[in-house]
């Protein structure tokens, strides 16, 4: 018995020791290792996931649904779609709410996979069969999203209005309704014509939705974005045509001040009819003639289009007086109108008065960005293009409130899914027909390169707020980048250190097949151009595991016993590495080889996960980033408050790219009343540094922004050095 006890005690002690050693090993390995599929000893190789999926065939539908949801959450949409399909085939006996959830998530997955038509079919069925109202509302929302991807923008707008419904106001706290109305406004800005917006106003009974659309109707009109505007719709009454007035468009409202609307109906109706009949649209032939002058411009065609002179103002004046202002005035009479929306309409009404009094100086800006609406995910977030557009729209609205005599017009064009020929056609349309002064965008490099080539060929100014491909500005003097290309980023951080005359020797480690190589080259070229010494320049293989091969080129003395390598000093070591794994390996290897000097990182290091994980090795690290929004900047609080009032949501960091772009153009060219493309391009090149909220903008005689935020991580805190 005593021997048995000793054996048991020894076994337990050995097990504890093994666990202790195992825990020690895992605690030292801070980075999670990927799951490696290995072959069982003496057997055939098996895929663990495949085995798990085979086991699922014997599991309950509920388990399959849960696994499908898990795959969707982690972005494995193809696997998720297959699982949702399997679930639907065996879920006939499942609770209705769970079946509906499976069908909705299946449709979301199809949208993620860009299979829009099957998704529309699924969501259309679910719209009529959904058990719970909340799930039905989300179904309608996602149906609207899917329709935008198939070009059914008007139908999508109706879906979002249905989700908003009577309950929506600017004080609404439900993310689904808030996001639906934001999507409605984005579509109105980009893809809906004046006639379509007018029709939506007529068809909805909800006063706040009418007012939101009426505000966009006014904004598009003041921007001159009315080439598709037709005379007011007419209806046959006997043998004569009777004009549908703005008051009739608003007649369907069941939540406004009905007495006020009815009181003005006859007066507005007669007024509009009399004024309209006196205008140029007296018969169908005149209408056709006018429409023909606004045909889309095809690249290569020589066209003569009406400039935005007095004739443009006359047409705008007629449009406002006959159609838009009566709608706004009627809405303002409603006692149930949301106070915030009432404020917007009043502002637009004053701006319209400035047009009528000829105190209106029009500065049209063509905006090119993708409006890629996404399925509802439980948050108020939007995709990149939408986030940037919300910033542009807000700052243009605020400028026009404070300086109505210099009106900024945003003519926004949705570039989502647009090929290169269509993009060029849209640009020509904006330049030739709409007479924009500058093009803002595109925001992604693939389209920005194409747009820049065409703008340069036409010697027309283009500025992109975000795209970083250096081909956008290379040999294109009329094209500008607010966001520095990667090579310029390396140059900027090198310039910061070269300002200190004691900094002479530098080292660089970059990983091949990443944009870190471009930053490394920019850093190296700037150092050498200023007489600095590049003591180490190494382009490490992609997925490198050590610095040994690079360090061997220095022929360092091998360490004796446990003394370690002798110190190798640098004034600064630049590591434009882009992943957490590569950063961790490089830092530990520098310590191992006893390389000392100021550690310099890249913008990818401005990440809490990176800084916290390697805080012991990163103390004092310096790096450059393109965006830093300081809470101490008084403009930030003011803008965030205005943003919430205007969009009823909280902005992302990308919002500032759009807001700062409008502020910069306002300061640099709008307020200086620049008109010709040549003068605008020169004004941008020669403009002094402009301190925007997220960064400084300074082209320094060229066409690439030469400024970034220089940051330092020290003692767990991040501070801005420059």
C-alpha positions in Angstrom: 0.0 0.0 0.0 2.8 2.4 0.9 4.4 1.7 -2.5 1.1 2.3 -4.2 0.8 5.7 -2.5 4.3 6.6 -3.4 3.7 5.7 -7.1 0.5 7.8 -7.2 2.3 10.7 -5.6 5.1 10.4 -8.1 2.7 10.3 -11.0 0.8 13.4 -9.8 4.1 15.3 -9.2 5.3 14.3 -12.7 2.0 15.5 -14.2 2.2 18.8 -12.3 5.7 19.3 -13.6 4.7 18.6 -17.2 1.8 21.1 -16.9 4.1 23.6 -15.4 6.6 23.2 -18.2 3.8 23.3 -20.8 2.4 26.6 -19.3 5.8 28.1 -19.2 6.4 27.3 -22.8 3.1 28.8 -23.9 3.5 31.9 -21.7 6.8 32.6 -23.5 5.2 32.2 -26.9 3.1 35.3 -26.9 2.0 35.0 -30.5 -0.7 32.6 -31.3 0.4 29.8 -33.7 -1.8 28.8 -36.6 -3.4 25.4 -36.5 -1.2 23.0 -38.5 -2.9 20.0 -40.1 -0.6 17.0 -39.5 -0.9 13.4 -40.6 -1.7 10.9 -37.9 1.1 8.5 -37.3 0.8 5.4 -39.5 -2.5 6.7 -41.1 -3.9 8.7 -44.0 -3.8 12.5 -43.8 -7.1 14.0 -42.6 -8.4 17.5 -42.6 -9.7 18.2 -39.0 -12.3 20.7 -40.4 -13.5 18.1 -42.9 -13.9 15.6 -40.1 -15.9 18.1 -38.1 -18.2 18.9 -41.0 -18.8 15.2 -41.5 -19.8 14.9 -37.8 -22.3 17.8 -38.4 -24.4 15.6 -40.6 -25.5 13.8 -37.5 -25.9 16.9 -35.4 -29.1 18.9 -34.9 -30.1 21.7 -37.2 -29.5 24.1 -34.4 -25.9 23.1 -34.1 -25.4 23.5 -37.9 -27.0 27.0 -37.7 -24.6 28.0 -34.9 -21.6 26.8 -36.8 -22.8 28.6 -40.0 -23.2 31.8 -38.0 -19.6 31.3 -36.6 -18.2 30.9 -40.1 -20.1 34.1 -41.2 -18.7 36.1 -38.3 -15.1 35.2 -39.2 -15.6 36.0 -42.8 -15.7 32.5 -44.3 -18.7 33.3 -46.4 -18.4 30.4 -48.9 -18.4 27.9 -46.1 -21.2 29.8 -44.3 -23.3 29.8 -47.4 -23.0 26.0 -47.8 -23.9 25.5 -44.1 -26.9 27.8 -44.3 -28.1 25.9 -47.4 -27.8 22.6 -45.5 -29.6 24.0 -42.5 -32.6 25.2 -44.6 -33.0 21.7 -46.1 -33.4 20.1 -42.6 -35.0 22.9 -40.6 -38.6 22.4 -41.4 -39.4 21.4 -37.8 -37.3 24.1 -36.2 -38.9 27.1 -34.4 -40.1 29.7 -36.9 -37.9 32.5 -35.5 -34.8 30.3 -35.9 -35.8 29.4 -39.5 -36.2 33.0 -40.3 -32.8 33.9 -38.9 -31.2 31.2 -41.0 -32.9 32.5 -44.1 -31.9 36.1 -43.4 -28.3 35.2 -42.7 -28.2 33.1 -45.8 -29.3 36.1 -47.8 -26.6 38.3 -46.1 -24.0 35.7 -47.0 -25.1 35.7 -50.6 -24.8 39.5 -50.7 -21.3 39.2 -49.2 -20.5 36.8 -52.0 -21.9 39.3 -54.6 -24.7 36.9 -55.6 -27.2 39.7 -55.5 -30.1 38.3 -57.5 -30.5 35.1 -55.4 -30.2 37.3 -52.3 -33.0 39.5 -53.6 -35.2 36.5 -54.2 -34.6 35.1 -50.7 -35.2 38.4 -49.0 -38.4 39.1 -51.0 -39.9 35.8 -49.8 -38.8 36.5 -46.2 -40.3 39.9 -46.3 -43.7 38.4 -46.4 -43.2 35.4 -44.2 -41.0 36.7 -41.4 -42.5 35.9 -38.0 -41.2 38.9 -36.0 -41.5 42.6 -37.0 -37.8 43.4 -36.1 -36.5 40.6 -38.3 -38.8 41.7 -41.1 -37.5 45.3 -40.9 -33.9 44.0 -41.1 -34.9 41.9 -44.1 -36.3 45.0 -45.9 -33.1 46.9 -45.1 -30.9 44.2 -46.6 -33.2 43.9 -49.6 -32.6 47.6 -50.2 -28.8 47.0 -50.0 -29.0 44.2 -52.5 -31.0 46.3 -54.9 -28.4 49.1 -54.9 -25.9 46.5 -56.2 -28.2 45.7 -59.1 -28.8 49.3 -60.0 -32.3 49.5 -58.6 -31.7 52.7 -56.7 -35.2 54.0 -56.6 -36.6 50.7 -55.3 -33.8 50.6 -52.7 -34.7 54.1 -51.5 -38.3 53.0 -51.0 -37.0 50.1 -48.9 -35.0 52.4 -46.7 -38.0 54.7 -46.3 -40.1 51.8 -45.3 -37.6 50.9 -42.6 -37.6 54.5 -41.3 -41.3 54.8 -41.4 -43.3 57.1 -39.2 -41.3 56.6 -36.1 -38.0 58.0 -37.4 -36.8 61.3 -36.2 -33.4 62.9 -35.6 -33.7 61.7 -32.0 -34.2 58.0 -33.0 -31.8 55.7 -31.2 -32.4 52.5 -33.2 -29.4 51.8 -35.4 -31.4 50.1 -38.1 -33.6 53.1 -38.7 -30.8 55.6 -38.4 -28.7 53.7 -40.9 -31.6 53.3 -43.3 -32.2 57.0 -43.4 -28.4 57.6 -43.9 -28.5 55.2 -46.8 -31.5 57.0 -48.2 -29.7 60.4 -48.1 -26.5 58.9 -49.6 -28.6 57.5 -52.5 -30.3 60.8 -53.0 -26.9 62.5 -53.2 -25.4 60.1 -55.7 -27.9 58.0 -57.7 -31.4 59.6 -57.6 -32.5 62.3 -59.9 -34.6 65.3 -59.0 -37.7 63.7 -60.5 -37.1 60.5 -58.5 -36.7 62.4 -55.2 -39.8 64.4 -56.0 -41.7 61.2 -56.6 -40.5 59.7 -53.3 -41.7 62.9 -51.5 -45.1 62.5 -53.1 -45.4 58.8 -52.3 -44.4 58.8 -48.6 -47.0 59.8 -45.9 -44.3 60.6 -43.3 -43.5 64.3 -42.8 -39.9 63.9 -41.6 -39.0 61.7 -44.5 -40.6 64.2 -46.9 -38.5 66.9 -45.3 -35.2 65.0 -45.4 -35.8 64.3 -49.1 -36.9 67.9 -49.7 -33.6 69.1 -48.2 -31.7 66.9 -50.6 -33.9 68.2 -53.5 -32.9 71.7 -52.6 -29.2 70.8 -52.2 -29.0 69.1 -55.6 -30.8 72.0 -57.2 -28.5 74.6 -55.7 -25.6 72.5 -56.8 -26.8 72.7 -60.3 -27.2 68.9 -60.4 -30.5 69.1 -62.3 -29.7 68.2 -65.9 -32.4 65.4 -65.6 -35.0 67.7 -64.2 -38.3 67.6 -66.1 -41.4 69.8 -65.9 -43.8 69.0 -63.1 -45.7 65.8 -63.8 -49.1 66.4 -65.5 -52.3 64.4 -65.4 -55.0 64.4 -68.0 -58.3 66.1 -67.0 -60.6 65.8 -69.9 -58.9 67.4 -72.9 -56.5 69.6 -70.9 -53.4 69.0 -68.9 -53.4 69.9 -65.3 -50.0 70.5 -63.5 -49.3 68.6 -60.3 -48.1 71.3 -57.9 -45.6 71.0 -55.1 -48.6 71.2 -52.7 -50.1 68.2 -54.3 -46.8 66.4 -54.0 -47.1 66.9 -50.3 -50.8 66.1 -50.0 -50.2 62.5 -49.0 -48.7 63.5 -45.7 -50.8 62.2 -42.8 -48.7 63.5 -40.0 -48.3 67.2 -40.8 -50.4 70.2 -40.3 -53.2 69.3 -42.7 -55.1 72.6 -42.3 -52.0 74.5 -43.4 -51.4 72.3 -46.4 -55.0 72.4 -47.5 -55.1 76.2 -47.1 -52.2 76.7 -49.5 -53.0 74.0 -52.0 -55.2 75.9 -54.4 -52.9 79.0 -54.2 -49.8 77.1 -54.9 -51.4 75.0 -57.6 -52.5 78.0 -59.6 -49.2 79.9 -59.0 -47.1 77.0 -60.3 -49.4 76.4 -63.2 -49.3 80.1 -64.3 -45.6 80.4 -63.9 -44.8 77.1 -65.5 -46.8 77.9 -68.6 -44.9 81.1 -69.0 -41.6 79.3 -69.1 -39.7 77.6 -71.8 -41.5 74.3 -71.4 -44.7 75.2 -73.2 -44.9 72.0 -75.3 -43.3 68.6 -75.7 -41.0 69.7 -78.5 -39.5 72.4 -76.4 -38.9 69.9 -73.6 -37.2 67.5 -76.0 -35.0 70.3 -77.4 -33.9 71.3 -73.9 -33.1 67.7 -72.9 -31.0 67.2 -75.9 -28.5 69.8 -74.7 -27.7 67.7 -71.7 -26.8 64.4 -73.3 -23.9 62.5 -71.8 -20.5 63.4 -73.2 -18.6 60.6 -74.8 -14.7 60.8 -74.7 -13.3 62.2 -77.8 -16.4 64.1 -78.9 -16.2 67.8 -79.5 -19.1 69.4 -77.8 -20.4 72.9 -77.1 -22.2 73.1 -73.9 -23.9 76.0 -72.1 -21.5 77.5 -69.5 -22.7 78.2 -66.0 -23.4 81.9 -66.6 -26.6 83.9 -66.4 -28.6 81.3 -68.4 -27.7 78.7 -65.8 -28.8 81.1 -62.9 -32.1 81.8 -64.8 -32.8 78.1 -65.1 -31.9 77.4 -61.5 -34.1 80.4 -60.4 -37.0 79.0 -62.3 -36.5 75.5 -60.9 -36.4 76.8 -57.3 -39.3 79.2 -57.7 -41.6 76.8 -59.4 -40.9 73.5 -57.8 -38.5 73.4 -54.9 -39.3 76.4 -52.7 -43.0 75.7 -52.6 -42.3 72.2 -51.3 -40.0 73.6 -48.6 -42.4 76.3 -47.6 -45.3 73.9 -47.2 -43.2 71.5 -45.1 -42.1 74.4 -42.8 -45.8 75.0 -42.0 -46.2 71.6 -40.3 -46.2 71.7 -36.6 -45.0 68.1 -36.4 -41.8 68.7 -38.3 -38.6 67.5 -36.5 -36.9 70.7 -35.1 -33.4 69.7 -36.5 -34.8 69.0 -40.0 -36.7 72.3 -39.8 -33.4 74.1 -39.1 -31.9 72.4 -42.3 -34.8 73.5 -44.4 -34.6 77.1 -43.2 -30.9 77.2 -44.0 -31.6 75.9 -47.5 -34.4 78.4 -47.9 -32.1 81.3 -47.1 -29.6 79.9 -49.6 -32.3 79.8 -52.3 -33.1 83.5 -51.5 -29.5 84.4 -52.3 -29.8 82.8 -55.7 -32.9 84.8 -56.4 -31.2 88.0 -55.4 -28.1 87.2 -57.6 -25.8 87.1 -54.6 -24.8 83.6 -55.5 -21.3 82.7 -56.6 -21.3 79.0 -57.6 -18.2 76.8 -57.0 -19.0 73.3 -58.3 -16.8 70.4 -57.2 -17.0 67.0 -58.9 -16.8 64.2 -56.3 -15.9 60.6 -57.4 -16.2 57.9 -54.7 -17.8 54.5 -54.3 -21.1 54.2 -52.3 -21.0 50.5 -51.5 -23.8 49.9 -49.1 -23.5 47.0 -46.7 -25.9 44.6 -45.0 -27.0 45.6 -41.5 -24.5 44.3 -38.9 -25.9 45.7 -35.8 -23.9 48.9 -35.8 -24.1 52.4 -37.4 -20.8 52.1 -39.3 -20.6 52.6 -43.1 -18.1 51.6 -45.7 -15.2 53.8 -46.7 -16.7 55.8 -49.5 -19.9 56.6 -47.5 -17.8 57.6 -44.5 -15.7 60.0 -46.5 -18.8 61.4 -48.3 -20.5 62.2 -45.0 -17.5 64.4 -44.0 -17.6 66.2 -47.4 -21.3 66.8 -47.2 -21.2 68.1 -43.7 -18.4 70.6 -44.2 -19.9 71.8 -47.5 -23.3 72.3 -45.7 -21.6 74.2 -42.8 -19.6 76.4 -45.2 -22.7 77.3 -47.3 -24.6 78.2 -44.1 -21.9 80.7 -43.1 -20.8 81.9 -46.5 -23.8 81.6 -48.8 -22.5 84.0 -51.4 -19.7 81.5 -52.2 -21.7 78.4 -52.5 -19.8 75.1 -52.7 -21.7 72.6 -54.9 -20.9 68.9 -54.6 -21.8 67.0 -57.7 -21.3 63.4 -56.4 -20.9 60.5 -58.7 -21.0 56.9 -57.5 -18.0 55.0 -58.9 -18.8 51.6 -57.3 -18.6 49.0 -60.0 -17.7 51.6 -62.7 -15.2 50.5 -65.3 -12.4 52.7 -66.7 -14.4 53.9 -69.8 -17.4 54.8 -67.7 -15.2 56.6 -65.2 -13.7 58.7 -68.0 -17.2 59.4 -69.4 -18.4 60.6 -66.0 -15.3 62.9 -65.7 -16.0 64.4 -69.1 -19.6 64.9 -68.1 -18.6 66.7 -64.9 -16.1 68.9 -66.7 -18.0 69.7 -69.9 -21.6 69.7 -68.9 -21.5 70.5 -65.2 -18.6 72.9 -65.4 -16.9 71.7 -62.2 -13.8 73.5 -61.2 -11.9 70.6 -59.7 -12.5 66.8 -59.3 -12.2 65.4 -55.7 -11.4 61.7 -55.8 -11.4 58.9 -56.5 -10.4 57.5 -53.1 -8.9 54.2 -54.1 -5.7 54.0 -56.2 -6.9 51.7 -58.9 -9.5 54.2 -60.2 -7.4 57.2 -59.1 -4.6 56.3 -61.5 -7.0 56.1 -64.4 -8.8 59.3 -63.4 -5.4 61.1 -63.0 -4.2 60.1 -66.4 -7.4 61.5 -68.0 -7.3 64.7 -65.9 -3.7 65.3 -66.9 -4.5 64.8 -70.5 -7.2 67.4 -70.2 -4.9 69.6 -68.0 -7.7 69.6 -65.4 -7.1 69.7 -61.6 -7.8 66.5 -59.7 -7.1 65.9 -56.0 -7.5 62.6 -54.1 -7.9 62.7 -50.3 -6.7 59.1 -49.7 -5.2 57.2 -52.7 -1.5 56.5 -52.3 -0.2 55.1 -55.6 2.6 57.4 -56.8 1.5 57.0 -60.4 -1.4 59.3 -59.6 0.9 62.3 -59.5 4.0 61.1 -61.4 4.3 63.2 -64.6 0.7 64.6 -63.9 1.2 68.2 -62.7 -2.5 68.9 -62.4 -3.1 66.0 -60.1 -2.6 66.1 -56.3 -2.4 63.6 -53.4 -3.3 64.7 -49.9 -2.3 61.3 -48.6 1.4 60.8 -49.3 2.5 57.7 -51.3 4.6 55.2 -49.4 7.9 56.4 -50.8 7.1 59.9 -49.7 6.3 58.6 -46.2 9.8 57.2 -45.9 11.2 60.5 -47.1 9.1 62.5 -44.6 10.2 60.5 -41.5 13.9 60.7 -42.8 13.6 64.5 -43.1 12.5 64.6 -39.4 15.7 63.0 -38.3 17.9 64.8 -40.7 16.8 68.1 -39.1 19.2 67.0 -36.3 22.7 67.5 -37.7 24.0 64.9 -35.2 22.1 62.1 -36.9 24.4 60.7 -39.5 24.3 56.8 -39.6 21.2 54.8 -40.3 20.0 51.3 -40.8 16.9 49.9 -42.6 15.2 46.5 -42.5 12.2 46.1 -44.7 10.3 43.0 -45.8 10.1 42.2 -49.5 6.7 42.0 -51.3 5.2 44.7 -48.9 4.8 48.4 -49.3 7.4 48.7 -46.6 10.0 48.4 -49.4 8.8 51.7 -51.0 9.0 53.4 -47.6 12.5 52.0 -47.1 13.6 53.3 -50.5 12.2 56.8 -49.8 14.0 56.9 -46.5 17.3 55.7 -48.0 17.2 58.1 -50.9 16.6 61.1 -48.6 19.4 60.1 -46.2 21.9 59.7 -49.0 20.8 63.0 -50.7 21.6 64.8 -47.5 25.0 63.2 -47.0 24.0 60.7 -44.4 25.5 57.2 -44.2 23.4 54.0 -44.7 25.3 51.6 -42.5 22.7 48.8 -43.1 20.1 48.4 -45.8 18.4 45.0 -46.0 15.4 43.8 -47.8 14.4 40.7 -45.9 12.6 37.8 -47.6 8.8 37.7 -47.3 7.9 35.8 -44.1 11.4 36.0 -42.7 12.2 34.3 -39.4 15.5 36.0 -38.5 17.9 38.7 -39.4 20.9 36.4 -39.6 21.6 36.6 -43.3 21.4 40.4 -43.3 23.5 40.8 -40.2 26.2 38.4 -41.6 27.0 41.0 -44.2 28.4 43.2 -41.4 30.9 40.5 -40.5 30.4 41.0 -36.8 32.7 39.3 -34.3 31.1 36.2 -33.0 30.2 36.2 -29.3 32.4 34.3 -26.9 30.6 32.2 -24.3 27.7 34.2 -22.9 29.1 37.7 -23.5 26.8 38.3 -26.5 27.5 40.3 -29.6 29.4 43.6 -29.4 27.3 46.7 -29.7 26.6 48.0 -33.2 25.5 51.7 -33.0 23.1 53.5 -35.3 21.7 57.0 -34.9 18.4 55.5 -36.1 17.1 52.1 -37.3 14.1 52.3 -39.7 11.7 49.3 -39.6 8.9 49.9 -42.1 7.4 46.5 -41.2 3.7 46.0 -41.7 2.6 43.0 -39.6 2.8 42.2 -35.9 4.8 39.0 -36.5 7.5 40.7 -38.6 7.7 43.6 -36.0 8.1 41.2 -33.2 10.8 39.1 -34.9 12.8 42.2 -36.0 12.8 43.8 -32.5 13.9 40.6 -30.7 16.6 40.0 -33.3 17.9 43.6 -33.0 18.2 43.0 -29.3 19.9 39.6 -29.8 22.6 41.1 -32.1 23.0 44.1 -29.8 22.0 46.7 -32.5 21.3 50.0 -30.7 19.9 53.3 -31.8 16.6 55.2 -32.1 13.9 52.7 -33.3 11.8 54.2 -36.1 8.5 52.5 -37.2 5.8 53.1 -39.7 2.1 54.0 -39.5 1.3 50.3 -39.1 2.7 50.5 -35.6 0.1 53.0 -34.5 -2.0 50.1 -33.2 -2.8 49.4 -29.6 -2.2 45.7 -30.1 1.3 46.2 -31.5 2.3 48.9 -29.0 1.0 47.0 -26.0 2.4 43.6 -27.0 6.0 44.9 -27.5 5.9 47.8 -25.1 9.1 46.7 -23.4 11.0 46.9 -26.7 9.2 49.9 -28.2 9.6 52.5 -25.5 10.7 55.7 -27.2 9.8 54.5 -30.7 9.1 57.2 -33.2 6.9 56.8 -36.3 4.8 58.8 -38.8 1.0 58.6 -39.4 -1.3 60.4 -41.8 -4.2 60.8 -39.4 -4.1 62.1 -35.8 -7.2 63.7 -34.3 -6.4 65.5 -31.1 -9.2 65.8 -28.5 -7.6 69.1 -27.5 -8.4 70.6 -30.9 -11.5 72.8 -30.4 -12.5 72.1 -34.0 -13.0 68.4 -33.1 -15.7 68.8 -30.5 -17.5 71.4 -32.7 -17.4 69.2 -35.7 -18.5 66.0 -33.9 -21.5 67.8 -32.5 -22.4 69.2 -35.9 -21.9 65.7 -37.4 -24.3 64.1 -35.0 -26.9 66.8 -35.6 -26.6 66.3 -39.4 -26.2 62.5 -39.7 -27.5 61.3 -36.3 -24.5 59.0 -35.8 -20.9 59.1 -34.7 -18.2 59.5 -37.3 -15.3 57.2 -38.0 -11.7 58.4 -38.5 -12.2 58.2 -42.3 -14.8 61.0 -42.0 -12.0 63.5 -41.4 -10.4 62.7 -44.8 -13.6 64.1 -46.5 -14.1 66.9 -44.0 -10.5 68.1 -44.2 -10.5 67.9 -48.0 -13.5 70.3 -48.3 -12.0 72.6 -45.6 -8.6 72.7 -47.5 -10.2 73.5 -50.9 -12.4 76.1 -49.3 -9.4 77.9 -47.8 -7.1 77.5 -50.8 -9.3 78.1 -53.8 -12.9 78.8 -53.0 -12.4 81.8 -50.8 -9.8 83.1 -53.2 -12.3 82.8 -56.1 -10.1 80.7 -58.3 -11.8 79.9 -61.5 -9.5 78.5 -64.3 -8.0 75.1 -64.0 -4.5 76.5 -64.5 -4.8 78.9 -61.6 -6.3 76.3 -59.4 -3.4 73.9 -59.9 -0.9 76.6 -59.3 -2.7 77.8 -56.2 -2.6 74.3 -54.7 1.1 74.0 -55.4 2.0 77.4 -53.9 -0.4 77.3 -51.0 1.2 77.7 -47.5 0.9 74.8 -45.0 -2.7 74.3 -43.9 -3.3 72.8 -40.5 -6.3 70.5 -41.0 -7.8 68.5 -38.2 -6.1 65.2 -39.0 -2.8 66.4 -40.4 -1.1 69.3 -42.1 -1.5 69.7 -45.9 1.4 71.3 -47.7 2.4 70.6 -51.3 5.6 72.7 -51.1 5.6 73.6 -54.8 4.8 70.1 -56.0 1.7 67.9 -56.0 2.3 65.5 -53.1 1.5 66.4 -49.5 4.8 66.7 -47.7 3.4 66.6 -44.2 2.6 63.8 -41.7 2.2 63.5 -38.0 5.4 62.5 -36.2 4.4 60.4 -33.1 6.3 58.9 -30.2 5.4 56.0 -28.0 6.9 56.4 -24.5 6.1 55.0 -21.1 2.8 53.6 -22.4 1.7 57.0 -23.8 1.5 58.3 -27.4 2.4 61.9 -28.0 2.7 64.1 -31.1 6.2 65.4 -31.7 5.5 67.4 -34.9 
